[in-house]
Amino acid sequence: MTNIKILKRLFNDYTKKYIAKIFLALIFSLILAASTSSIAWLLDPAVEKLFIQKNQSLMLIISLGIIFAFTAKGLSLYLAKSIMISVGEDVRKAIQVDMMKNLIKADTETIEKKHSGKFITNLISDVNFMTGLVSVGILNLFKDSLTLIGLVGVMVYQNWKLSIVALIMIPLASFFARFLGKRVGKVTVQAMDLAGTLNSYLLEIFRNHKLIKVFQKETYETSRADNALEQLKNKGKKLAIIYARSSPIMEFLTGIMIAILIYYSGKLIMSGEIAVNNFFSFLAAMMLAYQPVRSLATLNLTINQGLASAKRTLPIIDQKHNILEDKNLNELEISNGTIKFENVKFNYNLDSKSVLKGINLNILGGEMTSLVGHSGAGKSTILNLIPRFYDSSEGDIKIDSQSIKEKRLSSLRRNISLVSQETTLFDDTILNNIKYANLNASNEEVKNAAKLSFSEDFINSLPNKYNTLIGENGIRLSGGEKQRLSIARAFLKDSKIILLDEATSSLDSETEKKIQDALSSLTKGKTTLVIAHRLSTILNSKKIYVIDQGKVVGEGNHDELLNNSPVYKNFYNNQIQRN
């Protein structure tokens, strides 16, 4: 995406709606330019009347005029900045909302390809630079350009020859700023990449702090952190030096211009081409023009930072999803709830080897069906295809003879509950974590779900019971307690299809038996697909499928598979030996 296209995109999508406010900021910028120019212009009559003609009658009027001009300048600057800050913050929120909306809706594959820490950098740091491009960039362009035009007008009015000499500085400053801007854009991208990596690292530190302690890797991780921070420091220092480098160069250019002007104006005064009062007014205008010239010269830096960040951020907003909600499709209607896999193949990307190789399953409606197999066999992938976290590469999945790809995604997922071995909880109360399955559920319904999942006792033992805050991902709870809350969600949702991926893996044998009894009651008349490494949890399944290396290598009940499936028999014997 070219810089011009990025600017058009930012205007059309995020800035255009605030055009009235921007126009108002433009008006205040005009007042600012006029008041600044009037300060320089008032020095002409002030010097002439007071110091040359010694006319004290105008002293008070001119002095009040200068005070009024400075007041108008300060007030208009404040109002213009306030308006553009408001616009900038509105734009910031709009960009972040669009990013969050697309990330929340993103395919599972998209999220897994990039570390969450880098998304955070995009959402915060990159958007900050983009906001600066809109608010600071537009404001400075308005106020500094208009102010410079007004001051140049005063300078030309006083003496056009001196004005030509003074204006030579502007293209020199612009050339220098353009050169710096390119370097700033390049370094900014590098710094943002490093910041993203650091965010990712910090998230891993917080997530794995127990592992770090038990393996006594505090010194090792401190060294890694020091290295990451050192790289970020160096990029930050480099960026700051690039900015700082502009100051001495601009000061040098300004010093040369002033020296030349004083020398040249001295000759003009001595030849009678310009009066002293005209020179003072001209010099004041030129000195006041220094700030907008410098600001415009460095504006290129802000623009390049904003454009560099936009090139990282807009692709996230524009990310196309493979799995979309098509509102033109019909709702999925479930009666029996039979799920069929018809020659389903799957690979995570075109270049990777197939994970599933022609899977055919008949998951009985209203019954419990189980998948067994060694780790990496493809069991979890099969589960993930049913709610369309991924789509099959080939083949079809049907529920009651309806292809899930031809039905509305929302109606599919509405009828599915998932309890995974990777329990996900929010930094919120126990009540809200269970209620996440059904936000309209009553407190009594939540408590009933907790009771069915055998969570009630430990919840009531907590100081604040259901209003207890559980910390990030339930850090204040044990593994079994977290798993039971996850199961409680499934009870509360009361879906027609239940997917259980190692749902009881974190539970002790006694609690596991209670959960199995509860699940038997819950799943009665519902389609249930279970993955479990503990064969004890699936022995009563109507049908068991044996998955090995992405293929179905056996099916039947427990007794049938023991007689007919070497893979299942081996799997079973290994468990017996471990127990």
Contacts in CASP RR format, 6 or more apart in sequence:
PFRMAT RR
TARGET T0000
AUTHOR 0000-0000-0000
METHOD contacts of the structure
MODEL  1
MTNIKILKRLFNDYTKKYIAKIFLALIFSLILAASTSSIAWLLDPAVEKL
FIQKNQSLMLIISLGIIFAFTAKGLSLYLAKSIMISVGEDVRKAIQVDMM
KNLIKADTETIEKKHSGKFITNLISDVNFMTGLVSVGILNLFKDSLTLIG
LVGVMVYQNWKLSIVALIMIPLASFFARFLGKRVGKVTVQAMDLAGTLNS
YLLEIFRNHKLIKVFQKETYETSRADNALEQLKNKGKKLAIIYARSSPIM
EFLTGIMIAILIYYSGKLIMSGEIAVNNFFSFLAAMMLAYQPVRSLATLN
LTINQGLASAKRTLPIIDQKHNILEDKNLNELEISNGTIKFENVKFNYNL
DSKSVLKGINLNILGGEMTSLVGHSGAGKSTILNLIPRFYDSSEGDIKID
SQSIKEKRLSSLRRNISLVSQETTLFDDTILNNIKYANLNASNEEVKNAA
KLSFSEDFINSLPNKYNTLIGENGIRLSGGEKQRLSIARAFLKDSKIILL
DEATSSLDSETEKKIQDALSSLTKGKTTLVIAHRLSTILNSKKIYVIDQG
KVVGEGNHDELLNNSPVYKNFYNNQIQRN
1 9 0 8 1.000
1 311 0 8 1.000
1 314 0 8 1.000
3 307 0 8 1.000
6 307 0 8 1.000
6 310 0 8 1.000
6 311 0 8 1.000
6 314 0 8 1.000
7 307 0 8 1.000
9 310 0 8 1.000
9 314 0 8 1.000
10 91 0 8 1.000
10 130 0 8 1.000
10 133 0 8 1.000
10 134 0 8 1.000
10 310 0 8 1.000
13 94 0 8 1.000
14 91 0 8 1.000
14 94 0 8 1.000
14 95 0 8 1.000
14 134 0 8 1.000
15 22 0 8 1.000
15 87 0 8 1.000
15 91 0 8 1.000
15 134 0 8 1.000
15 138 0 8 1.000
18 87 0 8 1.000
18 90 0 8 1.000
18 91 0 8 1.000
21 83 0 8 1.000
21 86 0 8 1.000
21 87 0 8 1.000
22 83 0 8 1.000
22 84 0 8 1.000
22 87 0 8 1.000
22 138 0 8 1.000
24 83 0 8 1.000
25 79 0 8 1.000
25 80 0 8 1.000
25 83 0 8 1.000
25 84 0 8 1.000
25 87 0 8 1.000
25 138 0 8 1.000
25 139 0 8 1.000
25 142 0 8 1.000
26 142 0 8 1.000
28 76 0 8 1.000
28 77 0 8 1.000
28 79 0 8 1.000
28 80 0 8 1.000
28 83 0 8 1.000
29 76 0 8 1.000
29 80 0 8 1.000
29 139 0 8 1.000
29 142 0 8 1.000
29 143 0 8 1.000
29 146 0 8 1.000
29 147 0 8 1.000
30 146 0 8 1.000
31 72 0 8 1.000
31 76 0 8 1.000
32 72 0 8 1.000
32 73 0 8 1.000
32 74 0 8 1.000
32 76 0 8 1.000
32 77 0 8 1.000
32 80 0 8 1.000
32 143 0 8 1.000
32 146 0 8 1.000
32 147 0 8 1.000
33 143 0 8 1.000
33 146 0 8 1.000
33 147 0 8 1.000
33 149 0 8 1.000
33 150 0 8 1.000
34 72 0 8 1.000
34 150 0 8 1.000
35 69 0 8 1.000
35 70 0 8 1.000
35 72 0 8 1.000
35 73 0 8 1.000
35 74 0 8 1.000
35 76 0 8 1.000
36 69 0 8 1.000
36 73 0 8 1.000
36 147 0 8 1.000
36 150 0 8 1.000
36 151 0 8 1.000
36 288 0 8 1.000
37 147 0 8 1.000
37 150 0 8 1.000
37 151 0 8 1.000
37 153 0 8 1.000
37 154 0 8 1.000
37 285 0 8 1.000
38 65 0 8 1.000
38 69 0 8 1.000
39 66 0 8 1.000
39 69 0 8 1.000
39 70 0 8 1.000
39 73 0 8 1.000
39 284 0 8 1.000
39 288 0 8 1.000
40 151 0 8 1.000
40 154 0 8 1.000
40 281 0 8 1.000
40 282 0 8 1.000
40 284 0 8 1.000
40 285 0 8 1.000
40 288 0 8 1.000
41 154 0 8 1.000
41 157 0 8 1.000
41 281 0 8 1.000
41 285 0 8 1.000
42 62 0 8 1.000
42 65 0 8 1.000
42 66 0 8 1.000
42 69 0 8 1.000
43 277 0 8 1.000
43 280 0 8 1.000
43 281 0 8 1.000
43 284 0 8 1.000
44 158 0 8 1.000
44 277 0 8 1.000
44 278 0 8 1.000
44 280 0 8 1.000
44 281 0 8 1.000
45 58 0 8 1.000
45 62 0 8 1.000
45 277 0 8 1.000
46 62 0 8 1.000
46 66 0 8 1.000
46 277 0 8 1.000
47 276 0 8 1.000
47 277 0 8 1.000
47 280 0 8 1.000
47 281 0 8 1.000
48 275 0 8 1.000
48 277 0 8 1.000
49 55 0 8 1.000
49 58 0 8 1.000
49 59 0 8 1.000
49 62 0 8 1.000
50 56 0 8 1.000
50 58 0 8 1.000
50 59 0 8 1.000
50 62 0 8 1.000
51 277 0 8 1.000
52 275 0 8 1.000
52 276 0 8 1.000
52 277 0 8 1.000
77 143 0 8 1.000
80 139 0 8 1.000
80 142 0 8 1.000
80 143 0 8 1.000
81 139 0 8 1.000
84 135 0 8 1.000
84 136 0 8 1.000
84 138 0 8 1.000
84 139 0 8 1.000
85 135 0 8 1.000
87 134 0 8 1.000
87 135 0 8 1.000
87 138 0 8 1.000
88 131 0 8 1.000
88 132 0 8 1.000
88 134 0 8 1.000
88 135 0 8 1.000
89 131 0 8 1.000
89 135 0 8 1.000
91 130 0 8 1.000
91 131 0 8 1.000
91 134 0 8 1.000
91 135 0 8 1.000
92 127 0 8 1.000
92 128 0 8 1.000
92 130 0 8 1.000
92 131 0 8 1.000
95 127 0 8 1.000
95 130 0 8 1.000
95 131 0 8 1.000
95 313 0 8 1.000
95 317 0 8 1.000
96 123 0 8 1.000
96 127 0 8 1.000
98 317 0 8 1.000
99 122 0 8 1.000
99 123 0 8 1.000
99 127 0 8 1.000
99 313 0 8 1.000
99 316 0 8 1.000
99 317 0 8 1.000
100 123 0 8 1.000
102 316 0 8 1.000
102 317 0 8 1.000
102 319 0 8 1.000
103 111 0 8 1.000
103 119 0 8 1.000
103 316 0 8 1.000
105 321 0 8 1.000
106 319 0 8 1.000
106 321 0 8 1.000
107 321 0 8 1.000
107 322 0 8 1.000
107 323 0 8 1.000
107 389 0 8 1.000
107 390 0 8 1.000
108 384 0 8 1.000
108 389 0 8 1.000
108 390 0 8 1.000
109 322 0 8 1.000
109 348 0 8 1.000
109 349 0 8 1.000
109 390 0 8 1.000
110 319 0 8 1.000
110 321 0 8 1.000
115 196 0 8 1.000
115 200 0 8 1.000
115 203 0 8 1.000
116 200 0 8 1.000
116 203 0 8 1.000
117 196 0 8 1.000
117 199 0 8 1.000
117 200 0 8 1.000
117 202 0 8 1.000
117 203 0 8 1.000
118 196 0 8 1.000
118 197 0 8 1.000
118 199 0 8 1.000
118 200 0 8 1.000
119 316 0 8 1.000
120 196 0 8 1.000
120 199 0 8 1.000
121 192 0 8 1.000
121 195 0 8 1.000
121 196 0 8 1.000
121 199 0 8 1.000
122 312 0 8 1.000
122 313 0 8 1.000
122 316 0 8 1.000
125 192 0 8 1.000
125 195 0 8 1.000
125 309 0 8 1.000
126 192 0 8 1.000
126 309 0 8 1.000
126 310 0 8 1.000
126 312 0 8 1.000
126 313 0 8 1.000
127 309 0 8 1.000
127 313 0 8 1.000
128 309 0 8 1.000
129 188 0 8 1.000
129 305 0 8 1.000
129 306 0 8 1.000
129 308 0 8 1.000
129 309 0 8 1.000
130 306 0 8 1.000
130 309 0 8 1.000
130 310 0 8 1.000
130 313 0 8 1.000
132 302 0 8 1.000
132 305 0 8 1.000
132 306 0 8 1.000
133 302 0 8 1.000
133 303 0 8 1.000
133 305 0 8 1.000
133 306 0 8 1.000
133 307 0 8 1.000
133 309 0 8 1.000
133 310 0 8 1.000
136 302 0 8 1.000
137 299 0 8 1.000
137 302 0 8 1.000
137 303 0 8 1.000
140 295 0 8 1.000
140 296 0 8 1.000
140 299 0 8 1.000
140 302 0 8 1.000
141 296 0 8 1.000
141 299 0 8 1.000
143 292 0 8 1.000
144 291 0 8 1.000
144 292 0 8 1.000
144 293 0 8 1.000
144 295 0 8 1.000
144 296 0 8 1.000
144 299 0 8 1.000
145 292 0 8 1.000
145 296 0 8 1.000
147 288 0 8 1.000
147 289 0 8 1.000
147 292 0 8 1.000
148 289 0 8 1.000
148 292 0 8 1.000
148 293 0 8 1.000
148 296 0 8 1.000
151 285 0 8 1.000
151 286 0 8 1.000
151 288 0 8 1.000
151 289 0 8 1.000
151 292 0 8 1.000
152 163 0 8 1.000
152 167 0 8 1.000
152 285 0 8 1.000
152 289 0 8 1.000
153 163 0 8 1.000
153 285 0 8 1.000
154 281 0 8 1.000
154 282 0 8 1.000
154 285 0 8 1.000
155 162 0 8 1.000
155 163 0 8 1.000
155 166 0 8 1.000
155 282 0 8 1.000
155 285 0 8 1.000
155 286 0 8 1.000
155 289 0 8 1.000
156 163 0 8 1.000
158 274 0 8 1.000
158 278 0 8 1.000
158 279 0 8 1.000
158 281 0 8 1.000
158 282 0 8 1.000
158 285 0 8 1.000
159 265 0 8 1.000
159 268 0 8 1.000
159 273 0 8 1.000
159 274 0 8 1.000
159 278 0 8 1.000
159 279 0 8 1.000
159 282 0 8 1.000
161 264 0 8 1.000
161 268 0 8 1.000
161 273 0 8 1.000
162 261 0 8 1.000
162 264 0 8 1.000
162 265 0 8 1.000
162 268 0 8 1.000
162 274 0 8 1.000
162 282 0 8 1.000
163 282 0 8 1.000
165 257 0 8 1.000
165 260 0 8 1.000
165 261 0 8 1.000
165 264 0 8 1.000
166 257 0 8 1.000
166 261 0 8 1.000
166 286 0 8 1.000
166 289 0 8 1.000
168 257 0 8 1.000
169 253 0 8 1.000
169 254 0 8 1.000
169 257 0 8 1.000
169 293 0 8 1.000
170 293 0 8 1.000
172 253 0 8 1.000
173 250 0 8 1.000
173 253 0 8 1.000
173 293 0 8 1.000
173 294 0 8 1.000
173 296 0 8 1.000
173 297 0 8 1.000
174 296 0 8 1.000
174 297 0 8 1.000
174 300 0 8 1.000
176 246 0 8 1.000
176 249 0 8 1.000
176 250 0 8 1.000
176 253 0 8 1.000
176 297 0 8 1.000
177 246 0 8 1.000
177 296 0 8 1.000
177 297 0 8 1.000
177 298 0 8 1.000
177 299 0 8 1.000
177 300 0 8 1.000
177 301 0 8 1.000
178 300 0 8 1.000
180 242 0 8 1.000
180 245 0 8 1.000
180 246 0 8 1.000
180 298 0 8 1.000
180 300 0 8 1.000
180 301 0 8 1.000
181 300 0 8 1.000
181 301 0 8 1.000
181 303 0 8 1.000
181 304 0 8 1.000
182 304 0 8 1.000
183 242 0 8 1.000
184 239 0 8 1.000
184 242 0 8 1.000
184 243 0 8 1.000
184 301 0 8 1.000
184 304 0 8 1.000
184 305 0 8 1.000
185 304 0 8 1.000
185 305 0 8 1.000
185 307 0 8 1.000
185 308 0 8 1.000
186 308 0 8 1.000
187 235 0 8 1.000
187 236 0 8 1.000
187 238 0 8 1.000
187 239 0 8 1.000
187 242 0 8 1.000
188 239 0 8 1.000
188 304 0 8 1.000
188 305 0 8 1.000
188 306 0 8 1.000
188 308 0 8 1.000
188 309 0 8 1.000
189 308 0 8 1.000
189 311 0 8 1.000
189 312 0 8 1.000
190 235 0 8 1.000
191 232 0 8 1.000
191 235 0 8 1.000
191 236 0 8 1.000
191 239 0 8 1.000
192 308 0 8 1.000
192 309 0 8 1.000
192 312 0 8 1.000
194 228 0 8 1.000
194 231 0 8 1.000
194 232 0 8 1.000
194 235 0 8 1.000
195 232 0 8 1.000
197 228 0 8 1.000
198 228 0 8 1.000
198 229 0 8 1.000
198 232 0 8 1.000
201 224 0 8 1.000
201 225 0 8 1.000
201 228 0 8 1.000
205 212 0 8 1.000
205 221 0 8 1.000
205 225 0 8 1.000
206 472 0 8 1.000
211 217 0 8 1.000
212 218 0 8 1.000
212 221 0 8 1.000
242 301 0 8 1.000
243 298 0 8 1.000
243 301 0 8 1.000
246 297 0 8 1.000
246 298 0 8 1.000
246 301 0 8 1.000
250 294 0 8 1.000
250 297 0 8 1.000
254 290 0 8 1.000
257 286 0 8 1.000
258 286 0 8 1.000
261 283 0 8 1.000
261 286 0 8 1.000
265 274 0 8 1.000
265 279 0 8 1.000
265 282 0 8 1.000
265 283 0 8 1.000
266 279 0 8 1.000
268 274 0 8 1.000
268 279 0 8 1.000
269 275 0 8 1.000
269 276 0 8 1.000
269 279 0 8 1.000
274 282 0 8 1.000
322 391 0 8 1.000
323 388 0 8 1.000
323 389 0 8 1.000
323 390 0 8 1.000
323 391 0 8 1.000
323 409 0 8 1.000
324 409 0 8 1.000
325 408 0 8 1.000
325 409 0 8 1.000
325 410 0 8 1.000
326 408 0 8 1.000
326 409 0 8 1.000
327 408 0 8 1.000
329 406 0 8 1.000
329 407 0 8 1.000
329 408 0 8 1.000
330 406 0 8 1.000
330 407 0 8 1.000
330 408 0 8 1.000
331 407 0 8 1.000
331 408 0 8 1.000
331 411 0 8 1.000
332 399 0 8 1.000
332 402 0 8 1.000
332 404 0 8 1.000
332 407 0 8 1.000
332 408 0 8 1.000
332 411 0 8 1.000
332 412 0 8 1.000
332 415 0 8 1.000
333 400 0 8 1.000
333 402 0 8 1.000
334 399 0 8 1.000
334 400 0 8 1.000
334 415 0 8 1.000
334 496 0 8 1.000
334 497 0 8 1.000
335 400 0 8 1.000
336 365 0 8 1.000
336 366 0 8 1.000
336 400 0 8 1.000
337 365 0 8 1.000
337 366 0 8 1.000
337 399 0 8 1.000
337 400 0 8 1.000
337 496 0 8 1.000
337 497 0 8 1.000
337 527 0 8 1.000
338 362 0 8 1.000
338 363 0 8 1.000
338 364 0 8 1.000
338 365 0 8 1.000
338 399 0 8 1.000
338 400 0 8 1.000
338 527 0 8 1.000
339 361 0 8 1.000
339 362 0 8 1.000
339 363 0 8 1.000
339 365 0 8 1.000
339 386 0 8 1.000
339 397 0 8 1.000
339 398 0 8 1.000
339 399 0 8 1.000
339 497 0 8 1.000
339 527 0 8 1.000
339 529 0 8 1.000
340 361 0 8 1.000
340 362 0 8 1.000
340 363 0 8 1.000
340 397 0 8 1.000
340 398 0 8 1.000
340 399 0 8 1.000
340 401 0 8 1.000
341 359 0 8 1.000
341 360 0 8 1.000
341 361 0 8 1.000
341 363 0 8 1.000
341 382 0 8 1.000
341 385 0 8 1.000
341 397 0 8 1.000
342 360 0 8 1.000
342 395 0 8 1.000
342 396 0 8 1.000
342 397 0 8 1.000
342 398 0 8 1.000
343 358 0 8 1.000
343 359 0 8 1.000
343 360 0 8 1.000
343 394 0 8 1.000
343 395 0 8 1.000
343 396 0 8 1.000
344 356 0 8 1.000
344 358 0 8 1.000
344 359 0 8 1.000
344 360 0 8 1.000
344 382 0 8 1.000
344 385 0 8 1.000
344 392 0 8 1.000
344 394 0 8 1.000
344 395 0 8 1.000
344 396 0 8 1.000
344 397 0 8 1.000
345 354 0 8 1.000
345 356 0 8 1.000
345 357 0 8 1.000
345 358 0 8 1.000
345 359 0 8 1.000
345 392 0 8 1.000
345 393 0 8 1.000
345 394 0 8 1.000
345 395 0 8 1.000
346 354 0 8 1.000
346 355 0 8 1.000
346 356 0 8 1.000
346 381 0 8 1.000
346 385 0 8 1.000
346 390 0 8 1.000
346 392 0 8 1.000
346 393 0 8 1.000
347 353 0 8 1.000
347 354 0 8 1.000
347 355 0 8 1.000
347 393 0 8 1.000
348 355 0 8 1.000
348 390 0 8 1.000
354 393 0 8 1.000
354 550 0 8 1.000
355 378 0 8 1.000
355 381 0 8 1.000
355 550 0 8 1.000
356 378 0 8 1.000
356 381 0 8 1.000
356 382 0 8 1.000
356 385 0 8 1.000
356 392 0 8 1.000
356 550 0 8 1.000
357 549 0 8 1.000
357 550 0 8 1.000
357 551 0 8 1.000
358 394 0 8 1.000
358 395 0 8 1.000
358 551 0 8 1.000
359 382 0 8 1.000
359 550 0 8 1.000
359 551 0 8 1.000
359 552 0 8 1.000
360 552 0 8 1.000
361 369 0 8 1.000
361 382 0 8 1.000
361 545 0 8 1.000
361 552 0 8 1.000
362 543 0 8 1.000
363 369 0 8 1.000
363 527 0 8 1.000
363 529 0 8 1.000
363 543 0 8 1.000
364 527 0 8 1.000
364 542 0 8 1.000
364 543 0 8 1.000
365 525 0 8 1.000
365 527 0 8 1.000
366 523 0 8 1.000
366 525 0 8 1.000
366 526 0 8 1.000
366 527 0 8 1.000
366 528 0 8 1.000
367 525 0 8 1.000
367 527 0 8 1.000
367 528 0 8 1.000
367 542 0 8 1.000
367 543 0 8 1.000
368 523 0 8 1.000
368 528 0 8 1.000
368 529 0 8 1.000
368 530 0 8 1.000
368 538 0 8 1.000
368 540 0 8 1.000
368 541 0 8 1.000
368 542 0 8 1.000
369 527 0 8 1.000
369 528 0 8 1.000
369 529 0 8 1.000
369 530 0 8 1.000
369 541 0 8 1.000
369 542 0 8 1.000
369 543 0 8 1.000
369 544 0 8 1.000
369 545 0 8 1.000
370 529 0 8 1.000
370 530 0 8 1.000
370 531 0 8 1.000
370 532 0 8 1.000
370 538 0 8 1.000
370 541 0 8 1.000
370 543 0 8 1.000
370 544 0 8 1.000
370 545 0 8 1.000
371 379 0 8 1.000
371 382 0 8 1.000
371 383 0 8 1.000
371 529 0 8 1.000
371 530 0 8 1.000
371 531 0 8 1.000
371 544 0 8 1.000
371 545 0 8 1.000
371 547 0 8 1.000
372 379 0 8 1.000
372 531 0 8 1.000
372 532 0 8 1.000
372 535 0 8 1.000
372 538 0 8 1.000
372 544 0 8 1.000
372 545 0 8 1.000
372 546 0 8 1.000
372 547 0 8 1.000
372 568 0 8 1.000
372 571 0 8 1.000
373 379 0 8 1.000
373 546 0 8 1.000
373 547 0 8 1.000
373 548 0 8 1.000
373 567 0 8 1.000
373 571 0 8 1.000
374 548 0 8 1.000
374 571 0 8 1.000
377 547 0 8 1.000
377 548 0 8 1.000
377 549 0 8 1.000
377 550 0 8 1.000
378 547 0 8 1.000
378 550 0 8 1.000
379 501 0 8 1.000
379 531 0 8 1.000
379 547 0 8 1.000
380 501 0 8 1.000
380 531 0 8 1.000
381 390 0 8 1.000
382 547 0 8 1.000
383 418 0 8 1.000
383 499 0 8 1.000
383 501 0 8 1.000
383 529 0 8 1.000
383 531 0 8 1.000
384 390 0 8 1.000
385 391 0 8 1.000
385 392 0 8 1.000
385 397 0 8 1.000
386 397 0 8 1.000
386 404 0 8 1.000
386 416 0 8 1.000
386 497 0 8 1.000
386 499 0 8 1.000
386 529 0 8 1.000
387 412 0 8 1.000
387 413 0 8 1.000
387 416 0 8 1.000
387 418 0 8 1.000
387 499 0 8 1.000
388 404 0 8 1.000
388 405 0 8 1.000
388 409 0 8 1.000
388 412 0 8 1.000
388 413 0 8 1.000
391 405 0 8 1.000
396 403 0 8 1.000
396 405 0 8 1.000
397 403 0 8 1.000
397 404 0 8 1.000
397 405 0 8 1.000
398 404 0 8 1.000
399 412 0 8 1.000
399 497 0 8 1.000
404 412 0 8 1.000
414 495 0 8 1.000
415 495 0 8 1.000
415 496 0 8 1.000
415 497 0 8 1.000
416 495 0 8 1.000
416 497 0 8 1.000
416 498 0 8 1.000
416 499 0 8 1.000
417 437 0 8 1.000
417 489 0 8 1.000
417 490 0 8 1.000
417 493 0 8 1.000
417 494 0 8 1.000
417 495 0 8 1.000
417 497 0 8 1.000
417 498 0 8 1.000
417 499 0 8 1.000
418 490 0 8 1.000
418 499 0 8 1.000
418 501 0 8 1.000
419 483 0 8 1.000
419 486 0 8 1.000
419 487 0 8 1.000
419 489 0 8 1.000
419 490 0 8 1.000
419 498 0 8 1.000
419 499 0 8 1.000
419 500 0 8 1.000
419 501 0 8 1.000
419 503 0 8 1.000
420 486 0 8 1.000
420 501 0 8 1.000
420 502 0 8 1.000
420 503 0 8 1.000
421 501 0 8 1.000
421 502 0 8 1.000
421 503 0 8 1.000
421 505 0 8 1.000
421 506 0 8 1.000
423 473 0 8 1.000
423 479 0 8 1.000
423 482 0 8 1.000
423 483 0 8 1.000
423 485 0 8 1.000
423 486 0 8 1.000
423 506 0 8 1.000
424 473 0 8 1.000
424 486 0 8 1.000
425 433 0 8 1.000
425 470 0 8 1.000
425 473 0 8 1.000
425 474 0 8 1.000
425 477 0 8 1.000
425 482 0 8 1.000
425 485 0 8 1.000
425 486 0 8 1.000
426 432 0 8 1.000
426 433 0 8 1.000
426 436 0 8 1.000
426 473 0 8 1.000
427 469 0 8 1.000
427 470 0 8 1.000
427 471 0 8 1.000
427 472 0 8 1.000
427 473 0 8 1.000
427 474 0 8 1.000
428 469 0 8 1.000
428 470 0 8 1.000
429 464 0 8 1.000
429 466 0 8 1.000
429 467 0 8 1.000
429 468 0 8 1.000
429 469 0 8 1.000
429 470 0 8 1.000
430 459 0 8 1.000
430 462 0 8 1.000
430 465 0 8 1.000
430 466 0 8 1.000
430 467 0 8 1.000
430 468 0 8 1.000
430 470 0 8 1.000
430 485 0 8 1.000
431 443 0 8 1.000
431 446 0 8 1.000
431 466 0 8 1.000
431 467 0 8 1.000
433 470 0 8 1.000
433 485 0 8 1.000
433 489 0 8 1.000
434 446 0 8 1.000
434 449 0 8 1.000
434 450 0 8 1.000
434 455 0 8 1.000
434 485 0 8 1.000
434 488 0 8 1.000
434 489 0 8 1.000
434 492 0 8 1.000
435 441 0 8 1.000
435 446 0 8 1.000
435 492 0 8 1.000
436 489 0 8 1.000
437 449 0 8 1.000
437 489 0 8 1.000
437 490 0 8 1.000
437 492 0 8 1.000
437 493 0 8 1.000
438 445 0 8 1.000
438 492 0 8 1.000
438 493 0 8 1.000
441 449 0 8 1.000
441 492 0 8 1.000
443 466 0 8 1.000
445 492 0 8 1.000
446 466 0 8 1.000
446 488 0 8 1.000
446 492 0 8 1.000
447 456 0 8 1.000
447 466 0 8 1.000
448 491 0 8 1.000
449 488 0 8 1.000
449 489 0 8 1.000
449 491 0 8 1.000
449 492 0 8 1.000
450 456 0 8 1.000
450 459 0 8 1.000
450 466 0 8 1.000
450 485 0 8 1.000
450 488 0 8 1.000
452 488 0 8 1.000
452 491 0 8 1.000
452 518 0 8 1.000
452 521 0 8 1.000
452 522 0 8 1.000
453 484 0 8 1.000
453 485 0 8 1.000
453 487 0 8 1.000
453 488 0 8 1.000
453 491 0 8 1.000
453 515 0 8 1.000
453 518 0 8 1.000
454 484 0 8 1.000
454 511 0 8 1.000
454 514 0 8 1.000
454 515 0 8 1.000
454 518 0 8 1.000
455 481 0 8 1.000
455 484 0 8 1.000
455 485 0 8 1.000
455 487 0 8 1.000
455 488 0 8 1.000
458 481 0 8 1.000
458 484 0 8 1.000
459 465 0 8 1.000
459 466 0 8 1.000
459 468 0 8 1.000
462 468 0 8 1.000
468 476 0 8 1.000
469 476 0 8 1.000
470 476 0 8 1.000
470 477 0 8 1.000
473 482 0 8 1.000
474 482 0 8 1.000
477 485 0 8 1.000
479 506 0 8 1.000
480 506 0 8 1.000
480 507 0 8 1.000
480 508 0 8 1.000
480 511 0 8 1.000
482 506 0 8 1.000
483 503 0 8 1.000
483 504 0 8 1.000
483 505 0 8 1.000
483 506 0 8 1.000
483 507 0 8 1.000
484 507 0 8 1.000
484 511 0 8 1.000
484 515 0 8 1.000
486 503 0 8 1.000
487 503 0 8 1.000
487 515 0 8 1.000
490 498 0 8 1.000
490 522 0 8 1.000
491 518 0 8 1.000
491 522 0 8 1.000
494 522 0 8 1.000
495 526 0 8 1.000
496 526 0 8 1.000
496 527 0 8 1.000
497 526 0 8 1.000
497 527 0 8 1.000
497 528 0 8 1.000
497 529 0 8 1.000
498 522 0 8 1.000
498 523 0 8 1.000
498 526 0 8 1.000
498 527 0 8 1.000
498 528 0 8 1.000
498 529 0 8 1.000
499 528 0 8 1.000
499 529 0 8 1.000
500 519 0 8 1.000
500 528 0 8 1.000
500 529 0 8 1.000
500 530 0 8 1.000
500 531 0 8 1.000
500 532 0 8 1.000
501 531 0 8 1.000
502 531 0 8 1.000
502 532 0 8 1.000
502 533 0 8 1.000
503 515 0 8 1.000
503 519 0 8 1.000
503 530 0 8 1.000
503 532 0 8 1.000
504 512 0 8 1.000
504 515 0 8 1.000
504 516 0 8 1.000
504 532 0 8 1.000
504 534 0 8 1.000
504 537 0 8 1.000
505 532 0 8 1.000
505 533 0 8 1.000
505 534 0 8 1.000
507 515 0 8 1.000
512 534 0 8 1.000
512 537 0 8 1.000
516 537 0 8 1.000
519 528 0 8 1.000
530 537 0 8 1.000
530 538 0 8 1.000
530 541 0 8 1.000
532 538 0 8 1.000
533 575 0 8 1.000
534 575 0 8 1.000
535 558 0 8 1.000
535 571 0 8 1.000
535 572 0 8 1.000
535 575 0 8 1.000
538 544 0 8 1.000
538 558 0 8 1.000
539 558 0 8 1.000
541 557 0 8 1.000
541 558 0 8 1.000
542 557 0 8 1.000
543 555 0 8 1.000
543 556 0 8 1.000
543 557 0 8 1.000
544 555 0 8 1.000
544 556 0 8 1.000
544 557 0 8 1.000
544 558 0 8 1.000
544 561 0 8 1.000
544 568 0 8 1.000
545 552 0 8 1.000
545 554 0 8 1.000
545 555 0 8 1.000
545 556 0 8 1.000
546 552 0 8 1.000
546 553 0 8 1.000
546 554 0 8 1.000
546 555 0 8 1.000
546 561 0 8 1.000
546 565 0 8 1.000
546 567 0 8 1.000
546 568 0 8 1.000
546 571 0 8 1.000
547 553 0 8 1.000
548 567 0 8 1.000
553 565 0 8 1.000
553 567 0 8 1.000
554 561 0 8 1.000
554 564 0 8 1.000
554 565 0 8 1.000
554 567 0 8 1.000
554 568 0 8 1.000
555 561 0 8 1.000
556 564 0 8 1.000
561 568 0 8 1.000
561 569 0 8 1.000
562 568 0 8 1.000
562 569 0 8 1.000
562 572 0 8 1.000
END
